[in-house]
Amino acid sequence: MTQQRITVIRGDGIGPDIIDATTKILDKVGCDFAYDYADAGLVALEEHGELLPQETLDLIAKNKVALKGPLTTPVGEGFRYVLWSWPSCIRRR
């Protein structure tokens, strides 16, 4: 049986701690997942110049499963709230 690949978005702030704990729990209970890490939120903005890079959307579409930690959205500057725009971006594909 092949491993289920999961797109993991660690998030910012406490997000990485939550995701690290979550993946440890999933591994301990015997889930045989392979994790593909992707960026979103402030990390993505710093690395890719956008809050939700196309590479992240492509990886989610490919794996069909995503595990996302909390994200920070910059205040002002015309940014839409990532948590609301994130699912709609995926649905539009």
Number of C-alpha atoms within 10 A of each C-alpha: 4 7 10 13 18 19 24 23 24 24 24 19 13 13 17 17 13 16 19 12 12 14 15 12 12 12 13 10 8 8 13 14 14 14 17 15 15 22 26 31 24 20 19 18 16 12 12 15 11 16 25 21 17 14 13 21 19 15 19 21 15 12 14 12 14 20 16 19 22 18 22 19 17 15 9 7 6 7 11 14 15 18 13 9 12 15 10 11 13 12 9 6 8
